[in-house]
């Protein structure tokens, strides 16, 4: 049921799965860069 609700919500907001995947990738890269900066600052 949850998957059906998600699909319906994405259709109503006109969001494609590619946009969601791209957003997740950007978020993951941002976290990676942030962690790398913290590691460099600690050493």
Helices and strands as residue ranges (DSSP letters): H 2-12, H 17-42
